[in-house]
Amino acid sequence: MRIARFNHGRIGVVVGDAQLVDITEVIGEDAAAWPPQGTVRLIARFAELRPLIEQALPSLPRLRLADVTLRTPVPWPNKVIAYPVNYHDHGREMQAGYRADVQGFFLKPCSSLSGAGEPVELPEVPGREVHHESELAIVIGKQCRGIAREQWREVVFGYACLLDMVVRGKEERVFRKAFDTFCPVGPWITTADEVGDPTQLEMKLWVNGELKQHASTRDLVLDIPGMVQMAAAVMTLHPGDIIATGTPAGVGPVKNGDTVRIAIDRLGEMSVPVVQGTLGRTPVFEKPYTPDIIKQR
């Protein structure tokens, strides 16, 4: 099943290639409720709600995907967990002396989340570049802590495409990745049963139609079971939590007017426009950043 969130907080199921069924009332959610945790509750109660959804789908009206605005599927997770330098080729190109399996993870703020139908807004940071990073998103389905590696499938709800945007520099990583719209996720969540083996997913990213990144999840340094286990070793994972698996080689700058497209096997794709915003100026970024590395393969 493909779970989407659209327009003003409504929740739907994507059917076929171009249609969406609104299930907001079926699952007893209020699209206007604050905080917007409807999809978190859906994920937590999915075993109970799935039969009701499947029974209702044939009789509900269908909307055209082209006529709705896709938002981030889980706008209010407990946390967004991100693993840095989790592909060897990206580590080489950035000349990083560590990898995710020995470095651990960092957290991105939930306020950085946006959806497939929303633009990435560049902050006002003259002299700095904002780079794209294509990643797989793992969505947690059950509360867990201290799980064995072999239990990882039991706690994963599904998967999505994710862009981890970053202001390039040497300042605190989270600070540079925390801007609003710096974590587009979408276009929807595909449940784990429809994905099958997530360790062999091909991922590609284009900027203005030019292929910039291409990798497979088989190339991850710390694999999907390892990421889930490591995160759960440190903290309790909750339904709706998002794990960003890290980016491969090919990261690079985006500018106002660009379009970033990401596609992952069996998960769909999203094309996100890039626009220049007027907010985000801070003394931290007043000094221009000149990289002291030469990107390598």
C-alpha positions as protocol buffer text, in pm:
chain_id: "A"
residue {
  index: 1
  type: MET
  ca { x: 0 y: 0 z: 0 }
}
residue {
  index: 2
  type: ARG
  ca { x: 118 y: 351 z: -79 }
}
residue {
  index: 3
  type: ILE
  ca { x: 25 y: 607 z: 188 }
}
residue {
  index: 4
  type: ALA
  ca { x: 24 y: 974 z: 89 }
}
residue {
  index: 5
  type: ARG
  ca { x: -55 y: 1300 z: 262 }
}
residue {
  index: 6
  type: PHE
  ca { x: -194 y: 1577 z: 44 }
}
residue {
  index: 7
  type: ASN
  ca { x: -346 y: 1924 z: 23 }
}
residue {
  index: 8
  type: HIS
  ca { x: -433 y: 2048 z: 373 }
}
residue {
  index: 9
  type: GLY
  ca { x: -338 y: 1748 z: 583 }
}
residue {
  index: 10
  type: ARG
  ca { x: -558 y: 1485 z: 423 }
}
residue {
  index: 11
  type: ILE
  ca { x: -442 y: 1123 z: 406 }
}
residue {
  index: 12
  type: GLY
  ca { x: -483 y: 900 z: 103 }
}
residue {
  index: 13
  type: VAL
  ca { x: -391 y: 575 z: -65 }
}
residue {
  index: 14
  type: VAL
  ca { x: -231 y: 589 z: -409 }
}
residue {
  index: 15
  type: VAL
  ca { x: -393 y: 348 z: -656 }
}
residue {
  index: 16
  type: GLY
  ca { x: -257 y: 273 z: -1000 }
}
residue {
  index: 17
  type: ASP
  ca { x: -22 y: 520 z: -1161 }
}
residue {
  index: 18
  type: ALA
  ca { x: -220 y: 840 z: -1135 }
}
residue {
  index: 19
  type: GLN
  ca { x: -499 y: 824 z: -877 }
}
residue {
  index: 20
  type: LEU
  ca { x: -547 y: 880 z: -507 }
}
residue {
  index: 21
  type: VAL
  ca { x: -825 y: 775 z: -269 }
}
residue {
  index: 22
  type: ASP
  ca { x: -894 y: 997 z: 33 }
}
residue {
  index: 23
  type: ILE
  ca { x: -915 y: 779 z: 348 }
}
residue {
  index: 24
  type: THR
  ca { x: -907 y: 1057 z: 610 }
}
residue {
  index: 25
  type: GLU
  ca { x: -1257 y: 988 z: 740 }
}
residue {
  index: 26
  type: VAL
  ca { x: -1223 y: 611 z: 708 }
}
residue {
  index: 27
  type: ILE
  ca { x: -939 y: 609 z: 961 }
}
residue {
  index: 28
  type: GLY
  ca { x: -1111 y: 864 z: 1185 }
}
residue {
  index: 29
  type: GLU
  ca { x: -868 y: 1149 z: 1140 }
}
residue {
  index: 30
  type: ASP
  ca { x: -926 y: 1525 z: 1138 }
}
residue {
  index: 31
  type: ALA
  ca { x: -715 y: 1690 z: 869 }
}
residue {
  index: 32
  type: ALA
  ca { x: -717 y: 2019 z: 1060 }
}
residue {
  index: 33
  type: ALA
  ca { x: -597 y: 1869 z: 1391 }
}
residue {
  index: 34
  type: TRP
  ca { x: -283 y: 2007 z: 1553 }
}
residue {
  index: 35
  type: PRO
  ca { x: -22 y: 1874 z: 1581 }
}
residue {
  index: 36
  type: PRO
  ca { x: -52 y: 1695 z: 1247 }
}
residue {
  index: 37
  type: GLN
  ca { x: 3 y: 1339 z: 1368 }
}
residue {
  index: 38
  type: GLY
  ca { x: -261 y: 1157 z: 1163 }
}
residue {
  index: 39
  type: THR
  ca { x: -15 y: 945 z: 968 }
}
residue {
  index: 40
  type: VAL
  ca { x: 176 y: 861 z: 1286 }
}
residue {
  index: 41
  type: ARG
  ca { x: -145 y: 721 z: 1434 }
}
residue {
  index: 42
  type: LEU
  ca { x: -223 y: 540 z: 1108 }
}
residue {
  index: 43
  type: ILE
  ca { x: 119 y: 376 z: 1111 }
}
residue {
  index: 44
  type: ALA
  ca { x: 87 y: 278 z: 1477 }
}
residue {
  index: 45
  type: ARG
  ca { x: -259 y: 124 z: 1419 }
}
residue {
  index: 46
  type: PHE
  ca { x: -198 y: -6 z: 1067 }
}
residue {
  index: 47
  type: ALA
  ca { x: -262 y: -374 z: 1143 }
}
residue {
  index: 48
  type: GLU
  ca { x: -604 y: -276 z: 1280 }
}
residue {
  index: 49
  type: LEU
  ca { x: -690 y: -16 z: 1017 }
}
residue {
  index: 50
  type: ARG
  ca { x: -567 y: -188 z: 702 }
}
residue {
  index: 51
  type: PRO
  ca { x: -872 y: -419 z: 663 }
}
residue {
  index: 52
  type: LEU
  ca { x: -1104 y: -118 z: 701 }
}
residue {
  index: 53
  type: ILE
  ca { x: -909 y: 76 z: 439 }
}
residue {
  index: 54
  type: GLU
  ca { x: -904 y: -212 z: 193 }
}
residue {
  index: 55
  type: GLN
  ca { x: -1277 y: -269 z: 237 }
}
residue {
  index: 56
  type: ALA
  ca { x: -1357 y: 98 z: 179 }
}
residue {
  index: 57
  type: LEU
  ca { x: -1128 y: 164 z: -119 }
}
residue {
  index: 58
  type: PRO
  ca { x: -1355 y: 32 z: -399 }
}
residue {
  index: 59
  type: SER
  ca { x: -1646 y: 256 z: -298 }
}
residue {
  index: 60
  type: LEU
  ca { x: -1455 y: 581 z: -239 }
}
residue {
  index: 61
  type: PRO
  ca { x: -1414 y: 849 z: -508 }
}
residue {
  index: 62
  type: ARG
  ca { x: -1076 y: 880 z: -674 }
}
residue {
  index: 63
  type: LEU
  ca { x: -874 y: 1195 z: -726 }
}
residue {
  index: 64
  type: ARG
  ca { x: -614 y: 1259 z: -990 }
}
residue {
  index: 65
  type: LEU
  ca { x: -264 y: 1283 z: -845 }
}
residue {
  index: 66
  type: ALA
  ca { x: -203 y: 1568 z: -1085 }
}
residue {
  index: 67
  type: ASP
  ca { x: -480 y: 1767 z: -914 }
}
residue {
  index: 68
  type: VAL
  ca { x: -346 y: 1748 z: -557 }
}
residue {
  index: 69
  type: THR
  ca { x: -43 y: 1884 z: -375 }
}
residue {
  index: 70
  type: LEU
  ca { x: 162 y: 1608 z: -214 }
}
residue {
  index: 71
  type: ARG
  ca { x: 292 y: 1695 z: 131 }
}
residue {
  index: 72
  type: THR
  ca { x: 548 y: 1514 z: 340 }
}
residue {
  index: 73
  type: PRO
  ca { x: 388 y: 1184 z: 449 }
}
residue {
  index: 74
  type: VAL
  ca { x: 486 y: 1214 z: 818 }
}
residue {
  index: 75
  type: PRO
  ca { x: 517 y: 1584 z: 911 }
}
residue {
  index: 76
  type: TRP
  ca { x: 541 y: 1531 z: 1287 }
}
residue {
  index: 77
  type: PRO
  ca { x: 756 y: 1225 z: 1361 }
}
residue {
  index: 78
  type: ASN
  ca { x: 922 y: 1186 z: 1697 }
}
residue {
  index: 79
  type: LYS
  ca { x: 1259 y: 1220 z: 1521 }
}
residue {
  index: 80
  type: VAL
  ca { x: 1448 y: 1212 z: 1191 }
}
residue {
  index: 81
  type: ILE
  ca { x: 1767 y: 1005 z: 1219 }
}
residue {
  index: 82
  type: ALA
  ca { x: 2039 y: 1053 z: 957 }
}
residue {
  index: 83
  type: TYR
  ca { x: 2356 y: 852 z: 890 }
}
residue {
  index: 84
  type: PRO
  ca { x: 2652 y: 1049 z: 746 }
}
residue {
  index: 85
  type: VAL
  ca { x: 2911 y: 909 z: 502 }
}
residue {
  index: 86
  type: ASN
  ca { x: 2737 y: 576 z: 449 }
}
residue {
  index: 87
  type: TYR
  ca { x: 2869 y: 507 z: 97 }
}
residue {
  index: 88
  type: HIS
  ca { x: 3242 y: 455 z: 41 }
}
residue {
  index: 89
  type: ASP
  ca { x: 3237 y: 653 z: -285 }
}
residue {
  index: 90
  type: HIS
  ca { x: 3088 y: 957 z: -111 }
}
residue {
  index: 91
  type: GLY
  ca { x: 3346 y: 925 z: 165 }
}
residue {
  index: 92
  type: ARG
  ca { x: 3623 y: 926 z: -95 }
}
residue {
  index: 93
  type: GLU
  ca { x: 3484 y: 1224 z: -285 }
}
residue {
  index: 94
  type: MET
  ca { x: 3461 y: 1427 z: 38 }
}
residue {
  index: 95
  type: GLN
  ca { x: 3789 y: 1288 z: 173 }
}
residue {
  index: 96
  type: ALA
  ca { x: 3615 y: 1187 z: 495 }
}
residue {
  index: 97
  type: GLY
  ca { x: 3821 y: 970 z: 727 }
}
residue {
  index: 98
  type: TYR
  ca { x: 3522 y: 801 z: 887 }
}
residue {
  index: 99
  type: ARG
  ca { x: 3211 y: 605 z: 789 }
}
residue {
  index: 100
  type: ALA
  ca { x: 2865 y: 565 z: 940 }
}
residue {
  index: 101
  type: ASP
  ca { x: 2939 y: 226 z: 1092 }
}
residue {
  index: 102
  type: VAL
  ca { x: 3191 y: 381 z: 1332 }
}
residue {
  index: 103
  type: GLN
  ca { x: 3058 y: 740 z: 1342 }
}
residue {
  index: 104
  type: GLY
  ca { x: 2693 y: 689 z: 1432 }
}
residue {
  index: 105
  type: PHE
  ca { x: 2408 y: 921 z: 1336 }
}
residue {
  index: 106
  type: PHE
  ca { x: 2280 y: 1276 z: 1382 }
}
residue {
  index: 107
  type: LEU
  ca { x: 1927 y: 1417 z: 1407 }
}
residue {
  index: 108
  type: LYS
  ca { x: 1749 y: 1656 z: 1171 }
}
residue {
  index: 109
  type: PRO
  ca { x: 1462 y: 1871 z: 1301 }
}
residue {
  index: 110
  type: CYS
  ca { x: 1110 y: 1773 z: 1198 }
}
residue {
  index: 111
  type: SER
  ca { x: 1055 y: 2133 z: 1085 }
}
residue {
  index: 112
  type: SER
  ca { x: 1293 y: 2065 z: 794 }
}
residue {
  index: 113
  type: LEU
  ca { x: 1047 y: 1815 z: 640 }
}
residue {
  index: 114
  type: SER
  ca { x: 861 y: 1901 z: 321 }
}
residue {
  index: 115
  type: GLY
  ca { x: 682 y: 1709 z: 47 }
}
residue {
  index: 116
  type: ALA
  ca { x: 700 y: 1618 z: -320 }
}
residue {
  index: 117
  type: GLY
  ca { x: 464 y: 1900 z: -412 }
}
residue {
  index: 118
  type: GLU
  ca { x: 660 y: 2171 z: -232 }
}
residue {
  index: 119
  type: PRO
  ca { x: 979 y: 2356 z: -331 }
}
residue {
  index: 120
  type: VAL
  ca { x: 1316 y: 2350 z: -161 }
}
residue {
  index: 121
  type: GLU
  ca { x: 1366 y: 2707 z: -40 }
}
residue {
  index: 122
  type: LEU
  ca { x: 1728 y: 2822 z: -44 }
}
residue {
  index: 123
  type: PRO
  ca { x: 1826 y: 3032 z: 258 }
}
residue {
  index: 124
  type: GLU
  ca { x: 1987 y: 3370 z: 224 }
}
residue {
  index: 125
  type: VAL
  ca { x: 2350 y: 3260 z: 265 }
}
residue {
  index: 126
  type: PRO
  ca { x: 2568 y: 3459 z: 21 }
}
residue {
  index: 127
  type: GLY
  ca { x: 2901 y: 3295 z: -53 }
}
residue {
  index: 128
  type: ARG
  ca { x: 2777 y: 2947 z: 34 }
}
residue {
  index: 129
  type: GLU
  ca { x: 2653 y: 2656 z: -175 }
}
residue {
  index: 130
  type: VAL
  ca { x: 2350 y: 2441 z: -95 }
}
residue {
  index: 131
  type: HIS
  ca { x: 2402 y: 2080 z: -205 }
}
residue {
  index: 132
  type: HIS
  ca { x: 2162 y: 1798 z: -286 }
}
residue {
  index: 133
  type: GLU
  ca { x: 2201 y: 1453 z: -126 }
}
residue {
  index: 134
  type: SER
  ca { x: 1980 y: 1167 z: -246 }
}
residue {
  index: 135
  type: GLU
  ca { x: 1882 y: 911 z: 18 }
}
residue {
  index: 136
  type: LEU
  ca { x: 1644 y: 630 z: 105 }
}
residue {
  index: 137
  type: ALA
  ca { x: 1401 y: 694 z: 391 }
}
residue {
  index: 138
  type: ILE
  ca { x: 1314 y: 409 z: 627 }
}
residue {
  index: 139
  type: VAL
  ca { x: 989 y: 465 z: 818 }
}
residue {
  index: 140
  type: ILE
  ca { x: 957 y: 289 z: 1154 }
}
residue {
  index: 141
  type: GLY
  ca { x: 629 y: 109 z: 1225 }
}
residue {
  index: 142
  type: LYS
  ca { x: 654 y: -11 z: 1585 }
}
residue {
  index: 143
  type: GLN
  ca { x: 792 y: 119 z: 1911 }
}
residue {
  index: 144
  type: CYS
  ca { x: 1115 y: -62 z: 1992 }
}
residue {
  index: 145
  type: ARG
  ca { x: 1438 y: -39 z: 2187 }
}
residue {
  index: 146
  type: GLY
  ca { x: 1740 y: -266 z: 2206 }
}
residue {
  index: 147
  type: ILE
  ca { x: 1636 y: -500 z: 1925 }
}
residue {
  index: 148
  type: ALA
  ca { x: 1849 y: -775 z: 1775 }
}
residue {
  index: 149
  type: ARG
  ca { x: 1972 y: -728 z: 1420 }
}
residue {
  index: 150
  type: GLU
  ca { x: 1743 y: -1010 z: 1304 }
}
residue {
  index: 151
  type: GLN
  ca { x: 1434 y: -819 z: 1427 }
}
residue {
  index: 152
  type: TRP
  ca { x: 1471 y: -519 z: 1198 }
}
residue {
  index: 153
  type: ARG
  ca { x: 1196 y: -622 z: 955 }
}
residue {
  index: 154
  type: GLU
  ca { x: 947 y: -646 z: 1241 }
}
residue {
  index: 155
  type: VAL
  ca { x: 974 y: -274 z: 1316 }
}
residue {
  index: 156
  type: VAL
  ca { x: 993 y: -122 z: 966 }
}
residue {
  index: 157
  type: PHE
  ca { x: 668 y: 12 z: 821 }
}
residue {
  index: 158
  type: GLY
  ca { x: 786 y: 126 z: 479 }
}
residue {
  index: 159
  type: TYR
  ca { x: 1015 y: 333 z: 262 }
}
residue {
  index: 160
  type: ALA
  ca { x: 1025 y: 660 z: 66 }
}
residue {
  index: 161
  type: CYS
  ca { x: 1256 y: 889 z: -131 }
}
residue {
  index: 162
  type: LEU
  ca { x: 1439 y: 1154 z: 70 }
}
residue {
  index: 163
  type: LEU
  ca { x: 1656 y: 1457 z: -9 }
}
residue {
  index: 164
  type: ASP
  ca { x: 1898 y: 1571 z: 259 }
}
residue {
  index: 165
  type: MET
  ca { x: 1984 y: 1929 z: 167 }
}
residue {
  index: 166
  type: VAL
  ca { x: 2287 y: 2097 z: 324 }
}
residue {
  index: 167
  type: VAL
  ca { x: 2468 y: 2429 z: 331 }
}
residue {
  index: 168
  type: ARG
  ca { x: 2825 y: 2329 z: 256 }
}
residue {
  index: 169
  type: GLY
  ca { x: 3077 y: 2434 z: 521 }
}
residue {
  index: 170
  type: LYS
  ca { x: 3259 y: 2330 z: 837 }
}
residue {
  index: 171
  type: GLU
  ca { x: 3004 y: 2449 z: 1091 }
}
residue {
  index: 172
  type: GLU
  ca { x: 2791 y: 2207 z: 1293 }
}
residue {
  index: 173
  type: ARG
  ca { x: 2636 y: 1954 z: 1055 }
}
residue {
  index: 174
  type: VAL
  ca { x: 2287 y: 1974 z: 1205 }
}
residue {
  index: 175
  type: PHE
  ca { x: 2293 y: 2355 z: 1185 }
}
residue {
  index: 176
  type: ARG
  ca { x: 2374 y: 2339 z: 814 }
}
residue {
  index: 177
  type: LYS
  ca { x: 2100 y: 2083 z: 747 }
}
residue {
  index: 178
  type: ALA
  ca { x: 1825 y: 2227 z: 967 }
}
residue {
  index: 179
  type: PHE
  ca { x: 1662 y: 2487 z: 741 }
}
residue {
  index: 180
  type: ASP
  ca { x: 1293 y: 2455 z: 658 }
}
residue {
  index: 181
  type: THR
  ca { x: 1234 y: 2244 z: 341 }
}
residue {
  index: 182
  type: PHE
  ca { x: 1581 y: 2083 z: 373 }
}
residue {
  index: 183
  type: CYS
  ca { x: 1433 y: 1734 z: 407 }
}
residue {
  index: 184
  type: PRO
  ca { x: 1183 y: 1659 z: 128 }
}
residue {
  index: 185
  type: VAL
  ca { x: 1031 y: 1311 z: 173 }
}
residue {
  index: 186
  type: GLY
  ca { x: 792 y: 1141 z: -65 }
}
residue {
  index: 187
  type: PRO
  ca { x: 616 y: 1116 z: -290 }
}
residue {
  index: 188
  type: TRP
  ca { x: 447 y: 873 z: -47 }
}
residue {
  index: 189
  type: ILE
  ca { x: 536 y: 586 z: 186 }
}
residue {
  index: 190
  type: THR
  ca { x: 538 y: 244 z: 22 }
}
residue {
  index: 191
  type: THR
  ca { x: 470 y: -24 z: 281 }
}
residue {
  index: 192
  type: ALA
  ca { x: 744 y: -281 z: 336 }
}
residue {
  index: 193
  type: ASP
  ca { x: 537 y: -572 z: 204 }
}
residue {
  index: 194
  type: GLU
  ca { x: 520 y: -407 z: -140 }
}
residue {
  index: 195
  type: VAL
  ca { x: 891 y: -327 z: -153 }
}
residue {
  index: 196
  type: GLY
  ca { x: 1030 y: -672 z: -84 }
}
residue {
  index: 197
  type: ASP
  ca { x: 1407 y: -675 z: -36 }
}
residue {
  index: 198
  type: PRO
  ca { x: 1518 y: -315 z: 30 }
}
residue {
  index: 199
  type: THR
  ca { x: 1888 y: -406 z: 14 }
}
residue {
  index: 200
  type: GLN
  ca { x: 1888 y: -406 z: -368 }
}
residue {
  index: 201
  type: LEU
  ca { x: 1715 y: -76 z: -452 }
}
residue {
  index: 202
  type: GLU
  ca { x: 1855 y: 141 z: -732 }
}
residue {
  index: 203
  type: MET
  ca { x: 1852 y: 515 z: -663 }
}
residue {
  index: 204
  type: LYS
  ca { x: 1911 y: 801 z: -906 }
}
residue {
  index: 205
  type: LEU
  ca { x: 1911 y: 1180 z: -880 }
}
residue {
  index: 206
  type: TRP
  ca { x: 1902 y: 1436 z: -1160 }
}
residue {
  index: 207
  type: VAL
  ca { x: 1941 y: 1815 z: -1157 }
}
residue {
  index: 208
  type: ASN
  ca { x: 1767 y: 1977 z: -1453 }
}
residue {
  index: 209
  type: GLY
  ca { x: 1763 y: 1640 z: -1629 }
}
residue {
  index: 210
  type: GLU
  ca { x: 2135 y: 1570 z: -1582 }
}
residue {
  index: 211
  type: LEU
  ca { x: 2212 y: 1253 z: -1387 }
}
residue {
  index: 212
  type: LYS
  ca { x: 2421 y: 1342 z: -1082 }
}
residue {
  index: 213
  type: GLN
  ca { x: 2390 y: 1046 z: -845 }
}
residue {
  index: 214
  type: HIS
  ca { x: 2334 y: 674 z: -906 }
}
residue {
  index: 215
  type: ALA
  ca { x: 2378 y: 401 z: -648 }
}
residue {
  index: 216
  type: SER
  ca { x: 2223 y: 89 z: -498 }
}
residue {
  index: 217
  type: THR
  ca { x: 2142 y: 20 z: -135 }
}
residue {
  index: 218
  type: ARG
  ca { x: 2365 y: -287 z: -166 }
}
residue {
  index: 219
  type: ASP
  ca { x: 2657 y: -42 z: -159 }
}
residue {
  index: 220
  type: LEU
  ca { x: 2573 y: 97 z: 187 }
}
residue {
  index: 221
  type: VAL
  ca { x: 2856 y: 80 z: 443 }
}
residue {
  index: 222
  type: LEU
  ca { x: 2619 y: 28 z: 736 }
}
residue {
  index: 223
  type: ASP
  ca { x: 2329 y: -169 z: 593 }
}
residue {
  index: 224
  type: ILE
  ca { x: 1959 y: -126 z: 666 }
}
residue {
  index: 225
  type: PRO
  ca { x: 1942 y: -387 z: 944 }
}
residue {
  index: 226
  type: GLY
  ca { x: 2249 y: -229 z: 1101 }
}
residue {
  index: 227
  type: MET
  ca { x: 2105 y: 122 z: 1089 }
}
residue {
  index: 228
  type: VAL
  ca { x: 1779 y: 16 z: 1253 }
}
residue {
  index: 229
  type: GLN
  ca { x: 1962 y: -182 z: 1521 }
}
residue {
  index: 230
  type: MET
  ca { x: 2210 y: 100 z: 1594 }
}
residue {
  index: 231
  type: ALA
  ca { x: 1938 y: 363 z: 1629 }
}
residue {
  index: 232
  type: ALA
  ca { x: 1731 y: 138 z: 1855 }
}
residue {
  index: 233
  type: ALA
  ca { x: 2036 y: 64 z: 2069 }
}
residue {
  index: 234
  type: VAL
  ca { x: 2063 y: 431 z: 2160 }
}
residue {
  index: 235
  type: MET
  ca { x: 1701 y: 545 z: 2186 }
}
residue {
  index: 236
  type: THR
  ca { x: 1344 y: 426 z: 2168 }
}
residue {
  index: 237
  type: LEU
  ca { x: 1212 y: 430 z: 1813 }
}
residue {
  index: 238
  type: HIS
  ca { x: 847 y: 524 z: 1764 }
}
residue {
  index: 239
  type: PRO
  ca { x: 599 y: 471 z: 1479 }
}
residue {
  index: 240
  type: GLY
  ca { x: 661 y: 732 z: 1212 }
}
residue {
  index: 241
  type: ASP
  ca { x: 1027 y: 790 z: 1297 }
}
residue {
  index: 242
  type: ILE
  ca { x: 1233 y: 838 z: 980 }
}
residue {
  index: 243
  type: ILE
  ca { x: 1583 y: 705 z: 915 }
}
residue {
  index: 244
  type: ALA
  ca { x: 1780 y: 871 z: 632 }
}
residue {
  index: 245
  type: THR
  ca { x: 2033 y: 617 z: 506 }
}
residue {
  index: 246
  type: GLY
  ca { x: 2306 y: 846 z: 371 }
}
residue {
  index: 247
  type: THR
  ca { x: 2400 y: 964 z: 23 }
}
residue {
  index: 248
  type: PRO
  ca { x: 2629 y: 823 z: -249 }
}
residue {
  index: 249
  type: ALA
  ca { x: 2889 y: 1013 z: -452 }
}
residue {
  index: 250
  type: GLY
  ca { x: 2784 y: 1293 z: -684 }
}
residue {
  index: 251
  type: VAL
  ca { x: 2660 y: 1557 z: -440 }
}
residue {
  index: 252
  type: GLY
  ca { x: 2664 y: 1907 z: -579 }
}
residue {
  index: 253
  type: PRO
  ca { x: 2513 y: 2255 z: -570 }
}
residue {
  index: 254
  type: VAL
  ca { x: 2163 y: 2363 z: -661 }
}
residue {
  index: 255
  type: LYS
  ca { x: 2046 y: 2714 z: -736 }
}
residue {
  index: 256
  type: ASN
  ca { x: 1729 y: 2913 z: -783 }
}
residue {
  index: 257
  type: GLY
  ca { x: 1526 y: 2777 z: -1075 }
}
residue {
  index: 258
  type: ASP
  ca { x: 1671 y: 2425 z: -1068 }
}
residue {
  index: 259
  type: THR
  ca { x: 1461 y: 2109 z: -1051 }
}
residue {
  index: 260
  type: VAL
  ca { x: 1587 y: 1813 z: -849 }
}
residue {
  index: 261
  type: ARG
  ca { x: 1442 y: 1474 z: -938 }
}
residue {
  index: 262
  type: ILE
  ca { x: 1496 y: 1161 z: -729 }
}
residue {
  index: 263
  type: ALA
  ca { x: 1376 y: 810 z: -819 }
}
residue {
  index: 264
  type: ILE
  ca { x: 1411 y: 484 z: -626 }
}
residue {
  index: 265
  type: ASP
  ca { x: 1306 y: 141 z: -751 }
}
residue {
  index: 266
  type: ARG
  ca { x: 957 y: 40 z: -639 }
}
residue {
  index: 267
  type: LEU
  ca { x: 913 y: 361 z: -438 }
}
residue {
  index: 268
  type: GLY
  ca { x: 833 y: 614 z: -709 }
}
residue {
  index: 269
  type: GLU
  ca { x: 993 y: 948 z: -782 }
}
residue {
  index: 270
  type: MET
  ca { x: 953 y: 1315 z: -707 }
}
residue {
  index: 271
  type: SER
  ca { x: 1066 y: 1631 z: -883 }
}
residue {
  index: 272
  type: VAL
  ca { x: 1120 y: 1924 z: -650 }
}
residue {
  index: 273
  type: PRO
  ca { x: 1172 y: 2282 z: -769 }
}
residue {
  index: 274
  type: VAL
  ca { x: 1438 y: 2498 z: -606 }
}
residue {
  index: 275
  type: VAL
  ca { x: 1354 y: 2859 z: -521 }
}
residue {
  index: 276
  type: GLN
  ca { x: 1546 y: 3137 z: -353 }
}
residue {
  index: 277
  type: GLY
  ca { x: 1406 y: 3245 z: -17 }
}
residue {
  index: 278
  type: THR
  ca { x: 1458 y: 3563 z: 181 }
}
residue {
  index: 279
  type: LEU
  ca { x: 1516 y: 3410 z: 526 }
}
residue {
  index: 280
  type: GLY
  ca { x: 1805 y: 3228 z: 686 }
}
residue {
  index: 281
  type: ARG
  ca { x: 2075 y: 3493 z: 706 }
}
residue {
  index: 282
  type: THR
  ca { x: 2291 y: 3439 z: 1014 }
}
residue {
  index: 283
  type: PRO
  ca { x: 2637 y: 3551 z: 1128 }
}
residue {
  index: 284
  type: VAL
  ca { x: 2747 y: 3186 z: 1124 }
}
residue {
  index: 285
  type: PHE
  ca { x: 2755 y: 3189 z: 745 }
}
residue {
  index: 286
  type: GLU
  ca { x: 2892 y: 3538 z: 690 }
}
residue {
  index: 287
  type: LYS
  ca { x: 3239 y: 3407 z: 607 }
}
residue {
  index: 288
  type: PRO
  ca { x: 3245 y: 3251 z: 258 }
}
residue {
  index: 289
  type: TYR
  ca { x: 3336 y: 2884 z: 250 }
}
residue {
  index: 290
  type: THR
  ca { x: 3618 y: 2771 z: 28 }
}
residue {
  index: 291
  type: PRO
  ca { x: 3646 y: 2393 z: 30 }
}
residue {
  index: 292
  type: ASP
  ca { x: 3991 y: 2264 z: 117 }
}
residue {
  index: 293
  type: ILE
  ca { x: 3919 y: 1934 z: -57 }
}
residue {
  index: 294
  type: ILE
  ca { x: 3916 y: 1825 z: -416 }
}
residue {
  index: 295
  type: LYS
  ca { x: 3628 y: 1588 z: -481 }
}
residue {
  index: 296
  type: GLN
  ca { x: 3759 y: 1250 z: -583 }
}
residue {
  index: 297
  type: ARG
  ca { x: 3621 y: 919 z: -701 }
}
